[in-house]
């Protein structure tokens, strides 16, 4: 495949948007590695990670997948952080 065709092929690929807040098709792009089932297990979990690691995506998908009878998903936002993130 020539360079021009490769570039044209890449230009046609939809990679979505950069942030989960703006993504309309998040569930279409998200690759679940089993973490959503763990979040829906009824146990309490904290999702902690660096900026861009997928915390908002997990939160949005877990919030969407609850039907009112399952676990409640809540955001806990610290007033200040004491770690170097």
PyMOL Python script that loads the backbone (N, CA, C, O; Angstrom):
from pymol import cmd

cmd.read_pdbstr("""\
ATOM      1  N   UNK A   1       0.850  -1.174   0.000  1.00  0.00           N
ATOM      2  CA  UNK A   1       0.000   0.000   0.000  1.00  0.00           C
ATOM      3  C   UNK A   1       0.897   1.239   0.000  1.00  0.00           C
ATOM      4  O   UNK A   1       1.849   1.331   0.775  1.00  0.00           O
ATOM      5  N   UNK A   2       0.583   2.169  -0.865  1.00  0.00           N
ATOM      6  CA  UNK A   2       1.416   3.368  -0.953  1.00  0.00           C
ATOM      7  C   UNK A   2       1.155   4.291   0.233  1.00  0.00           C
ATOM      8  O   UNK A   2       0.152   4.157   0.934  1.00  0.00           O
ATOM      9  N   UNK A   3       2.070   5.220   0.439  1.00  0.00           N
ATOM     10  CA  UNK A   3       1.938   6.196   1.519  1.00  0.00           C
ATOM     11  C   UNK A   3       0.661   7.008   1.400  1.00  0.00           C
ATOM     12  O   UNK A   3      -0.010   7.256   2.402  1.00  0.00           O
ATOM     13  N   UNK A   4       0.311   7.434   0.168  1.00  0.00           N
ATOM     14  CA  UNK A   4      -0.892   8.241  -0.049  1.00  0.00           C
ATOM     15  C   UNK A   4      -2.147   7.470   0.348  1.00  0.00           C
ATOM     16  O   UNK A   4      -3.044   8.018   0.989  1.00  0.00           O
ATOM     17  N   UNK A   5      -2.205   6.199  -0.034  1.00  0.00           N
ATOM     18  CA  UNK A   5      -3.376   5.387   0.313  1.00  0.00           C
ATOM     19  C   UNK A   5      -3.442   5.137   1.818  1.00  0.00           C
ATOM     20  O   UNK A   5      -4.526   5.109   2.401  1.00  0.00           O
ATOM     21  N   UNK A   6      -2.294   4.959   2.435  1.00  0.00           N
ATOM     22  CA  UNK A   6      -2.249   4.765   3.883  1.00  0.00           C
ATOM     23  C   UNK A   6      -2.766   6.002   4.600  1.00  0.00           C
ATOM     24  O   UNK A   6      -3.572   5.893   5.525  1.00  0.00           O
ATOM     25  N   UNK A   7      -2.313   7.173   4.183  1.00  0.00           N
ATOM     26  CA  UNK A   7      -2.766   8.424   4.788  1.00  0.00           C
ATOM     27  C   UNK A   7      -4.250   8.654   4.552  1.00  0.00           C
ATOM     28  O   UNK A   7      -4.948   9.130   5.447  1.00  0.00           O
ATOM     29  N   UNK A   8      -4.745   8.324   3.359  1.00  0.00           N
ATOM     30  CA  UNK A   8      -6.170   8.462   3.076  1.00  0.00           C
ATOM     31  C   UNK A   8      -6.981   7.509   3.957  1.00  0.00           C
ATOM     32  O   UNK A   8      -8.046   7.871   4.458  1.00  0.00           O
ATOM     33  N   UNK A   9      -6.473   6.301   4.139  1.00  0.00           N
ATOM     34  CA  UNK A   9      -7.163   5.335   4.992  1.00  0.00           C
ATOM     35  C   UNK A   9      -7.218   5.784   6.435  1.00  0.00           C
ATOM     36  O   UNK A   9      -8.249   5.640   7.092  1.00  0.00           O
ATOM     37  N   UNK A  10      -6.111   6.332   6.941  1.00  0.00           N
ATOM     38  CA  UNK A  10      -6.092   6.840   8.312  1.00  0.00           C
ATOM     39  C   UNK A  10      -6.996   8.053   8.476  1.00  0.00           C
ATOM     40  O   UNK A  10      -7.619   8.220   9.525  1.00  0.00           O
ATOM     41  N   UNK A  11      -7.077   8.896   7.462  1.00  0.00           N
ATOM     42  CA  UNK A  11      -7.923  10.084   7.530  1.00  0.00           C
ATOM     43  C   UNK A  11      -9.400   9.696   7.608  1.00  0.00           C
ATOM     44  O   UNK A  11     -10.212  10.450   8.145  1.00  0.00           O
ATOM     45  N   UNK A  12      -9.747   8.536   7.080  1.00  0.00           N
ATOM     46  CA  UNK A  12     -11.139   8.098   7.086  1.00  0.00           C
ATOM     47  C   UNK A  12     -11.548   7.422   8.399  1.00  0.00           C
ATOM     48  O   UNK A  12     -12.735   7.194   8.627  1.00  0.00           O
ATOM     49  N   UNK A  13     -10.588   7.102   9.255  1.00  0.00           N
ATOM     50  CA  UNK A  13     -10.886   6.420  10.518  1.00  0.00           C
ATOM     51  C   UNK A  13     -11.432   7.415  11.534  1.00  0.00           C
ATOM     52  O   UNK A  13     -10.867   8.492  11.722  1.00  0.00           O
ATOM     53  N   UNK A  14     -12.528   7.050  12.185  1.00  0.00           N
ATOM     54  CA  UNK A  14     -13.116   7.899  13.224  1.00  0.00           C
ATOM     55  C   UNK A  14     -12.567   7.453  14.569  1.00  0.00           C
ATOM     56  O   UNK A  14     -12.924   6.383  15.064  1.00  0.00           O
ATOM     57  N   UNK A  15     -11.704   8.263  15.161  1.00  0.00           N
ATOM     58  CA  UNK A  15     -11.116   7.954  16.457  1.00  0.00           C
ATOM     59  C   UNK A  15     -11.922   8.532  17.610  1.00  0.00           C
ATOM     60  O   UNK A  15     -11.544   8.361  18.769  1.00  0.00           O
ATOM     61  N   UNK A  16     -13.019   9.207  17.318  1.00  0.00           N
ATOM     62  CA  UNK A  16     -13.818   9.826  18.365  1.00  0.00           C
ATOM     63  C   UNK A  16     -13.191  11.134  18.811  1.00  0.00           C
ATOM     64  O   UNK A  16     -12.272  11.652  18.177  1.00  0.00           O
ATOM     65  N   UNK A  17     -13.708  11.658  19.918  1.00  0.00           N
ATOM     66  CA  UNK A  17     -13.183  12.914  20.453  1.00  0.00           C
ATOM     67  C   UNK A  17     -12.199  12.607  21.574  1.00  0.00           C
ATOM     68  O   UNK A  17     -12.074  11.461  22.006  1.00  0.00           O
ATOM     69  N   UNK A  18     -11.509  13.630  22.037  1.00  0.00           N
ATOM     70  CA  UNK A  18     -10.455  13.426  23.026  1.00  0.00           C
ATOM     71  C   UNK A  18     -10.974  13.151  24.440  1.00  0.00           C
ATOM     72  O   UNK A  18     -10.304  12.472  25.218  1.00  0.00           O
ATOM     73  N   UNK A  19     -12.139  13.662  24.775  1.00  0.00           N
ATOM     74  CA  UNK A  19     -12.620  13.514  26.152  1.00  0.00           C
ATOM     75  C   UNK A  19     -13.959  12.792  26.195  1.00  0.00           C
ATOM     76  O   UNK A  19     -14.784  12.939  25.293  1.00  0.00           O
ATOM     77  N   UNK A  20     -14.166  12.014  27.245  1.00  0.00           N
ATOM     78  CA  UNK A  20     -15.388  11.227  27.396  1.00  0.00           C
ATOM     79  C   UNK A  20     -16.616  12.111  27.558  1.00  0.00           C
ATOM     80  O   UNK A  20     -17.718  11.715  27.176  1.00  0.00           O
ATOM     81  N   UNK A  21     -16.442  13.301  28.117  1.00  0.00           N
ATOM     82  CA  UNK A  21     -17.573  14.194  28.325  1.00  0.00           C
ATOM     83  C   UNK A  21     -18.225  14.606  27.006  1.00  0.00           C
ATOM     84  O   UNK A  21     -19.437  14.812  26.951  1.00  0.00           O
ATOM     85  N   UNK A  22     -17.430  14.726  25.952  1.00  0.00           N
ATOM     86  CA  UNK A  22     -17.925  15.185  24.652  1.00  0.00           C
ATOM     87  C   UNK A  22     -18.262  14.043  23.707  1.00  0.00           C
ATOM     88  O   UNK A  22     -18.841  14.278  22.647  1.00  0.00           O
ATOM     89  N   UNK A  23     -17.919  12.830  24.061  1.00  0.00           N
ATOM     90  CA  UNK A  23     -18.080  11.688  23.159  1.00  0.00           C
ATOM     91  C   UNK A  23     -19.529  11.229  23.106  1.00  0.00           C
ATOM     92  O   UNK A  23     -20.124  10.904  24.133  1.00  0.00           O
ATOM     93  N   UNK A  24     -20.092  11.206  21.905  1.00  0.00           N
ATOM     94  CA  UNK A  24     -21.482  10.768  21.717  1.00  0.00           C
ATOM     95  C   UNK A  24     -21.585   9.246  21.601  1.00  0.00           C
ATOM     96  O   UNK A  24     -22.624   8.674  21.930  1.00  0.00           O
ATOM     97  N   UNK A  25     -20.529   8.589  21.141  1.00  0.00           N
ATOM     98  CA  UNK A  25     -20.556   7.143  20.905  1.00  0.00           C
ATOM     99  C   UNK A  25     -19.560   6.427  21.816  1.00  0.00           C
ATOM    100  O   UNK A  25     -18.833   5.540  21.367  1.00  0.00           O
ATOM    101  N   UNK A  26     -19.525   6.808  23.087  1.00  0.00           N
ATOM    102  CA  UNK A  26     -18.537   6.255  24.017  1.00  0.00           C
ATOM    103  C   UNK A  26     -18.625   4.736  24.110  1.00  0.00           C
ATOM    104  O   UNK A  26     -17.601   4.054  24.100  1.00  0.00           O
ATOM    105  N   UNK A  27     -19.834   4.208  24.199  1.00  0.00           N
ATOM    106  CA  UNK A  27     -19.971   2.749  24.337  1.00  0.00           C
ATOM    107  C   UNK A  27     -19.483   2.013  23.095  1.00  0.00           C
ATOM    108  O   UNK A  27     -19.116   0.841  23.177  1.00  0.00           O
ATOM    109  N   UNK A  28     -19.474   2.685  21.949  1.00  0.00           N
ATOM    110  CA  UNK A  28     -18.968   2.068  20.726  1.00  0.00           C
ATOM    111  C   UNK A  28     -17.453   1.997  20.674  1.00  0.00           C
ATOM    112  O   UNK A  28     -16.895   1.152  19.974  1.00  0.00           O
ATOM    113  N   UNK A  29     -16.782   2.874  21.407  1.00  0.00           N
ATOM    114  CA  UNK A  29     -15.320   2.912  21.397  1.00  0.00           C
ATOM    115  C   UNK A  29     -14.703   2.227  22.606  1.00  0.00           C
ATOM    116  O   UNK A  29     -13.547   1.807  22.556  1.00  0.00           O
ATOM    117  N   UNK A  30     -15.452   2.110  23.678  1.00  0.00           N
ATOM    118  CA  UNK A  30     -14.915   1.608  24.939  1.00  0.00           C
ATOM    119  C   UNK A  30     -14.656   0.111  24.868  1.00  0.00           C
ATOM    120  O   UNK A  30     -15.516  -0.645  24.418  1.00  0.00           O
ATOM    121  N   UNK A  31     -13.497  -0.317  25.303  1.00  0.00           N
ATOM    122  CA  UNK A  31     -13.164  -1.745  25.364  1.00  0.00           C
ATOM    123  C   UNK A  31     -13.250  -2.160  26.827  1.00  0.00           C
ATOM    124  O   UNK A  31     -12.414  -1.774  27.644  1.00  0.00           O
ATOM    125  N   UNK A  32     -14.261  -2.945  27.146  1.00  0.00           N
ATOM    126  CA  UNK A  32     -14.459  -3.375  28.533  1.00  0.00           C
ATOM    127  C   UNK A  32     -13.571  -4.580  28.827  1.00  0.00           C
ATOM    128  O   UNK A  32     -13.667  -5.614  28.166  1.00  0.00           O
ATOM    129  N   UNK A  33     -12.726  -4.434  29.807  1.00  0.00           N
ATOM    130  CA  UNK A  33     -11.812  -5.509  30.206  1.00  0.00           C
ATOM    131  C   UNK A  33     -12.330  -6.238  31.444  1.00  0.00           C
ATOM    132  O   UNK A  33     -11.584  -6.957  32.108  1.00  0.00           O
ATOM    133  N   UNK A  34     -13.615  -6.045  31.748  1.00  0.00           N
ATOM    134  CA  UNK A  34     -14.203  -6.679  32.912  1.00  0.00           C
ATOM    135  C   UNK A  34     -14.429  -5.733  34.067  1.00  0.00           C
ATOM    136  O   UNK A  34     -15.034  -6.107  35.072  1.00  0.00           O
ATOM    137  N   UNK A  35     -13.950  -4.511  33.935  1.00  0.00           N
ATOM    138  CA  UNK A  35     -14.058  -3.564  35.046  1.00  0.00           C
ATOM    139  C   UNK A  35     -15.505  -3.118  35.261  1.00  0.00           C
ATOM    140  O   UNK A  35     -15.885  -2.843  36.399  1.00  0.00           O
ATOM    141  N   UNK A  36     -16.314  -3.037  34.222  1.00  0.00           N
ATOM    142  CA  UNK A  36     -17.714  -2.625  34.404  1.00  0.00           C
ATOM    143  C   UNK A  36     -18.485  -3.641  35.239  1.00  0.00           C
ATOM    144  O   UNK A  36     -19.329  -3.262  36.051  1.00  0.00           O
ATOM    145  N   UNK A  37     -18.207  -4.914  35.049  1.00  0.00           N
ATOM    146  CA  UNK A  37     -18.859  -5.948  35.866  1.00  0.00           C
ATOM    147  C   UNK A  37     -18.428  -5.831  37.319  1.00  0.00           C
ATOM    148  O   UNK A  37     -19.237  -6.036  38.224  1.00  0.00           O
ATOM    149  N   UNK A  38     -17.167  -5.504  37.550  1.00  0.00           N
ATOM    150  CA  UNK A  38     -16.699  -5.314  38.922  1.00  0.00           C
ATOM    151  C   UNK A  38     -17.394  -4.126  39.568  1.00  0.00           C
ATOM    152  O   UNK A  38     -17.776  -4.184  40.737  1.00  0.00           O
ATOM    153  N   UNK A  39     -17.560  -3.034  38.799  1.00  0.00           N
ATOM    154  CA  UNK A  39     -18.235  -1.859  39.338  1.00  0.00           C
ATOM    155  C   UNK A  39     -19.707  -2.151  39.629  1.00  0.00           C
ATOM    156  O   UNK A  39     -20.280  -1.573  40.553  1.00  0.00           O
ATOM    157  N   UNK A  40     -20.318  -3.036  38.854  1.00  0.00           N
ATOM    158  CA  UNK A  40     -21.731  -3.367  39.023  1.00  0.00           C
ATOM    159  C   UNK A  40     -21.956  -4.496  40.025  1.00  0.00           C
ATOM    160  O   UNK A  40     -23.094  -4.925  40.215  1.00  0.00           O
ATOM    161  N   UNK A  41     -20.907  -4.982  40.662  1.00  0.00           N
ATOM    162  CA  UNK A  41     -21.015  -6.147  41.544  1.00  0.00           C
ATOM    163  C   UNK A  41     -21.736  -5.855  42.853  1.00  0.00           C
ATOM    164  O   UNK A  41     -22.100  -6.783  43.575  1.00  0.00           O
ATOM    165  N   UNK A  42     -21.945  -4.591  43.167  1.00  0.00           N
ATOM    166  CA  UNK A  42     -22.587  -4.244  44.424  1.00  0.00           C
ATOM    167  C   UNK A  42     -21.600  -3.871  45.514  1.00  0.00           C
ATOM    168  O   UNK A  42     -21.993  -3.324  46.545  1.00  0.00           O
ATOM    169  N   UNK A  43     -20.335  -4.157  45.304  1.00  0.00           N
ATOM    170  CA  UNK A  43     -19.305  -3.754  46.256  1.00  0.00           C
ATOM    171  C   UNK A  43     -18.929  -2.302  46.005  1.00  0.00           C
ATOM    172  O   UNK A  43     -19.200  -1.754  44.937  1.00  0.00           O
ATOM    173  N   UNK A  44     -18.309  -1.694  46.988  1.00  0.00           N
ATOM    174  CA  UNK A  44     -17.857  -0.312  46.843  1.00  0.00           C
ATOM    175  C   UNK A  44     -16.482  -0.294  46.199  1.00  0.00           C
ATOM    176  O   UNK A  44     -15.608  -1.088  46.547  1.00  0.00           O
ATOM    177  N   UNK A  45     -16.304   0.616  45.262  1.00  0.00           N
ATOM    178  CA  UNK A  45     -15.044   0.740  44.545  1.00  0.00           C
ATOM    179  C   UNK A  45     -14.664   2.209  44.429  1.00  0.00           C
ATOM    180  O   UNK A  45     -15.532   3.080  44.361  1.00  0.00           O
ATOM    181  N   UNK A  46     -13.394   2.474  44.409  1.00  0.00           N
ATOM    182  CA  UNK A  46     -12.867   3.789  44.085  1.00  0.00           C
ATOM    183  C   UNK A  46     -12.152   3.671  42.756  1.00  0.00           C
ATOM    184  O   UNK A  46     -11.399   2.724  42.529  1.00  0.00           O
ATOM    185  N   UNK A  47     -12.385   4.623  41.884  1.00  0.00           N
ATOM    186  CA  UNK A  47     -11.676   4.669  40.609  1.00  0.00           C
ATOM    187  C   UNK A  47     -10.734   5.859  40.682  1.00  0.00           C
ATOM    188  O   UNK A  47     -11.169   7.010  40.675  1.00  0.00           O
ATOM    189  N   UNK A  48      -9.457   5.573  40.753  1.00  0.00           N
ATOM    190  CA  UNK A  48      -8.436   6.596  40.906  1.00  0.00           C
ATOM    191  C   UNK A  48      -7.441   6.444  39.773  1.00  0.00           C
ATOM    192  O   UNK A  48      -7.014   5.333  39.459  1.00  0.00           O
ATOM    193  N   UNK A  49      -7.072   7.552  39.161  1.00  0.00           N
ATOM    194  CA  UNK A  49      -6.091   7.476  38.088  1.00  0.00           C
ATOM    195  C   UNK A  49      -5.676   8.845  37.622  1.00  0.00           C
ATOM    196  O   UNK A  49      -6.284   9.855  37.977  1.00  0.00           O
ATOM    197  N   UNK A  50      -4.661   8.866  36.845  1.00  0.00           N
ATOM    198  CA  UNK A  50      -4.143  10.117  36.293  1.00  0.00           C
ATOM    199  C   UNK A  50      -5.109  10.692  35.261  1.00  0.00           C
ATOM    200  O   UNK A  50      -6.019  10.012  34.787  1.00  0.00           O
ATOM    201  N   UNK A  51      -4.891  11.936  34.933  1.00  0.00           N
ATOM    202  CA  UNK A  51      -5.672  12.617  33.914  1.00  0.00           C
ATOM    203  C   UNK A  51      -5.554  11.841  32.599  1.00  0.00           C
ATOM    204  O   UNK A  51      -4.457  11.486  32.169  1.00  0.00           O
ATOM    205  N   UNK A  52      -6.694  11.589  31.975  1.00  0.00           N
ATOM    206  CA  UNK A  52      -6.690  10.894  30.691  1.00  0.00           C
ATOM    207  C   UNK A  52      -6.657   9.380  30.783  1.00  0.00           C
ATOM    208  O   UNK A  52      -6.522   8.702  29.764  1.00  0.00           O
ATOM    209  N   UNK A  53      -6.781   8.834  32.004  1.00  0.00           N
ATOM    210  CA  UNK A  53      -6.689   7.374  32.145  1.00  0.00           C
ATOM    211  C   UNK A  53      -8.026   6.656  31.950  1.00  0.00           C
ATOM    212  O   UNK A  53      -8.066   5.426  31.935  1.00  0.00           O
ATOM    213  N   UNK A  54      -9.124   7.410  31.800  1.00  0.00           N
ATOM    214  CA  UNK A  54     -10.412   6.779  31.514  1.00  0.00           C
ATOM    215  C   UNK A  54     -11.406   6.781  32.661  1.00  0.00           C
ATOM    216  O   UNK A  54     -12.409   6.069  32.603  1.00  0.00           O
ATOM    217  N   UNK A  55     -11.155   7.557  33.697  1.00  0.00           N
ATOM    218  CA  UNK A  55     -12.066   7.592  34.852  1.00  0.00           C
ATOM    219  C   UNK A  55     -13.455   8.085  34.464  1.00  0.00           C
ATOM    220  O   UNK A  55     -14.456   7.486  34.858  1.00  0.00           O
ATOM    221  N   UNK A  56     -13.525   9.159  33.702  1.00  0.00           N
ATOM    222  CA  UNK A  56     -14.820   9.699  33.291  1.00  0.00           C
ATOM    223  C   UNK A  56     -15.553   8.729  32.388  1.00  0.00           C
ATOM    224  O   UNK A  56     -16.770   8.583  32.496  1.00  0.00           O
ATOM    225  N   UNK A  57     -14.838   8.070  31.507  1.00  0.00           N
ATOM    226  CA  UNK A  57     -15.464   7.081  30.630  1.00  0.00           C
ATOM    227  C   UNK A  57     -16.078   5.957  31.455  1.00  0.00           C
ATOM    228  O   UNK A  57     -17.212   5.552  31.201  1.00  0.00           O
ATOM    229  N   UNK A  58     -15.347   5.453  32.431  1.00  0.00           N
ATOM    230  CA  UNK A  58     -15.889   4.410  33.311  1.00  0.00           C
ATOM    231  C   UNK A  58     -17.126   4.904  34.056  1.00  0.00           C
ATOM    232  O   UNK A  58     -18.133   4.200  34.139  1.00  0.00           O
ATOM    233  N   UNK A  59     -17.043   6.111  34.592  1.00  0.00           N
ATOM    234  CA  UNK A  59     -18.152   6.684  35.333  1.00  0.00           C
ATOM    235  C   UNK A  59     -19.387   6.799  34.445  1.00  0.00           C
ATOM    236  O   UNK A  59     -20.482   6.409  34.850  1.00  0.00           O
ATOM    237  N   UNK A  60     -19.216   7.331  33.244  1.00  0.00           N
ATOM    238  CA  UNK A  60     -20.358   7.492  32.339  1.00  0.00           C
ATOM    239  C   UNK A  60     -20.954   6.155  31.949  1.00  0.00           C
ATOM    240  O   UNK A  60     -22.174   5.994  31.976  1.00  0.00           O
ATOM    241  N   UNK A  61     -20.124   5.196  31.590  1.00  0.00           N
ATOM    242  CA  UNK A  61     -20.647   3.895  31.179  1.00  0.00           C
ATOM    243  C   UNK A  61     -21.290   3.150  32.339  1.00  0.00           C
ATOM    244  O   UNK A  61     -22.317   2.499  32.152  1.00  0.00           O
ATOM    245  N   UNK A  62     -20.713   3.230  33.526  1.00  0.00           N
ATOM    246  CA  UNK A  62     -21.304   2.574  34.694  1.00  0.00           C
ATOM    247  C   UNK A  62     -22.620   3.243  35.070  1.00  0.00           C
ATOM    248  O   UNK A  62     -23.546   2.568  35.518  1.00  0.00           O
ATOM    249  N   UNK A  63     -22.716   4.539  34.897  1.00  0.00           N
ATOM    250  CA  UNK A  63     -23.949   5.267  35.194  1.00  0.00           C
ATOM    251  C   UNK A  63     -25.050   4.893  34.216  1.00  0.00           C
ATOM    252  O   UNK A  63     -26.208   4.743  34.605  1.00  0.00           O
ATOM    253  N   UNK A  64     -24.691   4.745  32.953  1.00  0.00           N
ATOM    254  CA  UNK A  64     -25.661   4.392  31.916  1.00  0.00           C
ATOM    255  C   UNK A  64     -26.154   2.962  32.109  1.00  0.00           C
ATOM    256  O   UNK A  64     -27.331   2.678  31.886  1.00  0.00           O
ATOM    257  N   UNK A  65     -25.271   2.067  32.518  1.00  0.00           N
ATOM    258  CA  UNK A  65     -25.622   0.647  32.583  1.00  0.00           C
ATOM    259  C   UNK A  65     -26.455   0.295  33.808  1.00  0.00           C
ATOM    260  O   UNK A  65     -27.003  -0.805  33.871  1.00  0.00           O
ATOM    261  N   UNK A  66     -26.569   1.191  34.783  1.00  0.00           N
ATOM    262  CA  UNK A  66     -27.430   0.891  35.921  1.00  0.00           C
ATOM    263  C   UNK A  66     -28.866   1.187  35.541  1.00  0.00           C
ATOM    264  O   UNK A  66     -29.146   2.193  34.890  1.00  0.00           O
ATOM    265  N   UNK A  67     -29.771   0.320  35.942  1.00  0.00           N
ATOM    266  CA  UNK A  67     -31.179   0.444  35.537  1.00  0.00           C
ATOM    267  C   UNK A  67     -32.090   0.899  36.672  1.00  0.00           C
ATOM    268  O   UNK A  67     -33.311   0.804  36.552  1.00  0.00           O
ATOM    269  N   UNK A  68     -31.534   1.381  37.748  1.00  0.00           N
ATOM    270  CA  UNK A  68     -32.350   1.798  38.878  1.00  0.00           C
ATOM    271  C   UNK A  68     -32.493   0.707  39.917  1.00  0.00           C
ATOM    272  O   UNK A  68     -32.846   0.992  41.062  1.00  0.00           O
ATOM    273  N   UNK A  69     -32.230  -0.530  39.551  1.00  0.00           N
ATOM    274  CA  UNK A  69     -32.316  -1.645  40.484  1.00  0.00           C
ATOM    275  C   UNK A  69     -30.932  -2.126  40.917  1.00  0.00           C
ATOM    276  O   UNK A  69     -30.793  -2.880  41.881  1.00  0.00           O
ATOM    277  N   UNK A  70     -29.940  -1.687  40.204  1.00  0.00           N
ATOM    278  CA  UNK A  70     -28.582  -2.120  40.491  1.00  0.00           C
ATOM    279  C   UNK A  70     -27.853  -1.140  41.387  1.00  0.00           C
ATOM    280  O   UNK A  70     -28.481  -0.347  42.089  1.00  0.00           O
ATOM    281  N   UNK A  71     -26.559  -1.189  41.366  1.00  0.00           N
ATOM    282  CA  UNK A  71     -25.755  -0.317  42.232  1.00  0.00           C
ATOM    283  C   UNK A  71     -25.883   1.149  41.840  1.00  0.00           C
ATOM    284  O   UNK A  71     -26.145   1.479  40.683  1.00  0.00           O
ATOM    285  N   UNK A  72     -25.696   2.001  42.803  1.00  0.00           N
ATOM    286  CA  UNK A  72     -25.704   3.438  42.565  1.00  0.00           C
ATOM    287  C   UNK A  72     -24.280   3.896  42.285  1.00  0.00           C
ATOM    288  O   UNK A  72     -23.348   3.508  42.989  1.00  0.00           O
ATOM    289  N   UNK A  73     -24.116   4.705  41.281  1.00  0.00           N
ATOM    290  CA  UNK A  73     -22.808   5.227  40.923  1.00  0.00           C
ATOM    291  C   UNK A  73     -22.764   6.681  41.364  1.00  0.00           C
ATOM    292  O   UNK A  73     -23.623   7.476  40.981  1.00  0.00           O
ATOM    293  N   UNK A  74     -21.782   7.026  42.155  1.00  0.00           N
ATOM    294  CA  UNK A  74     -21.645   8.389  42.649  1.00  0.00           C
ATOM    295  C   UNK A  74     -20.216   8.872  42.438  1.00  0.00           C
ATOM    296  O   UNK A  74     -19.252   8.121  42.589  1.00  0.00           O
ATOM    297  N   UNK A  75     -20.113  10.130  42.090  1.00  0.00           N
ATOM    298  CA  UNK A  75     -18.790  10.753  41.960  1.00  0.00           C
ATOM    299  C   UNK A  75     -18.405  11.351  43.299  1.00  0.00           C
ATOM    300  O   UNK A  75     -19.193  12.069  43.914  1.00  0.00           O
ATOM    301  N   UNK A  76     -17.207  11.058  43.745  1.00  0.00           N
ATOM    302  CA  UNK A  76     -16.655  11.658  44.965  1.00  0.00           C
ATOM    303  C   UNK A  76     -15.444  12.464  44.525  1.00  0.00           C
ATOM    304  O   UNK A  76     -14.445  11.918  44.058  1.00  0.00           O
ATOM    305  N   UNK A  77     -15.559  13.778  44.686  1.00  0.00           N
ATOM    306  CA  UNK A  77     -14.502  14.663  44.225  1.00  0.00           C
ATOM    307  C   UNK A  77     -13.848  15.304  45.446  1.00  0.00           C
ATOM    308  O   UNK A  77     -14.497  16.064  46.164  1.00  0.00           O
ATOM    309  N   UNK A  78     -12.570  15.007  45.690  1.00  0.00           N
ATOM    310  CA  UNK A  78     -11.901  15.564  46.870  1.00  0.00           C
ATOM    311  C   UNK A  78     -11.759  17.084  46.779  1.00  0.00           C
ATOM    312  O   UNK A  78     -11.564  17.644  45.700  1.00  0.00           O
ATOM    313  N   UNK A  79     -11.859  17.730  47.929  1.00  0.00           N
ATOM    314  CA  UNK A  79     -11.695  19.180  47.988  1.00  0.00           C
ATOM    315  C   UNK A  79     -10.263  19.554  47.621  1.00  0.00           C
ATOM    316  O   UNK A  79     -10.035  20.507  46.877  1.00  0.00           O
ATOM    317  N   UNK A  80      -9.324  18.816  48.134  1.00  0.00           N
ATOM    318  CA  UNK A  80      -7.930  19.018  47.760  1.00  0.00           C
ATOM    319  C   UNK A  80      -7.273  17.654  47.650  1.00  0.00           C
ATOM    320  O   UNK A  80      -7.741  16.671  48.224  1.00  0.00           O
ATOM    321  N   UNK A  81      -6.204  17.615  46.919  1.00  0.00           N
ATOM    322  CA  UNK A  81      -5.509  16.332  46.782  1.00  0.00           C
ATOM    323  C   UNK A  81      -4.158  16.434  47.447  1.00  0.00           C
ATOM    324  O   UNK A  81      -3.512  17.482  47.447  1.00  0.00           O
ATOM    325  N   UNK A  82      -3.755  15.326  48.009  1.00  0.00           N
ATOM    326  CA  UNK A  82      -2.487  15.290  48.737  1.00  0.00           C
ATOM    327  C   UNK A  82      -1.485  14.353  48.072  1.00  0.00           C
ATOM    328  O   UNK A  82      -0.565  13.839  48.707  1.00  0.00           O
ATOM    329  N   UNK A  83      -1.690  14.152  46.797  1.00  0.00           N
ATOM    330  CA  UNK A  83      -0.758  13.311  46.051  1.00  0.00           C
ATOM    331  C   UNK A  83      -0.299  14.086  44.819  1.00  0.00           C
ATOM    332  O   UNK A  83      -0.900  15.092  44.441  1.00  0.00           O
ATOM    333  N   UNK A  84       0.734  13.619  44.227  1.00  0.00           N
ATOM    334  CA  UNK A  84       1.335  14.283  43.091  1.00  0.00           C
ATOM    335  C   UNK A  84       0.852  13.609  41.814  1.00  0.00           C
ATOM    336  O   UNK A  84       1.506  12.699  41.305  1.00  0.00           O
ATOM    337  N   UNK A  85      -0.291  14.054  41.294  1.00  0.00           N
ATOM    338  CA  UNK A  85      -0.881  13.414  40.123  1.00  0.00           C
ATOM    339  C   UNK A  85      -0.571  14.156  38.854  1.00  0.00           C
ATOM    340  O   UNK A  85      -0.998  13.741  37.777  1.00  0.00           O
TER     341      UNK A  85
END
""", "prot")
cmd.dss("prot")
cmd.show_as("cartoon", "prot")
cmd.util.cbc("prot")
cmd.orient("prot")
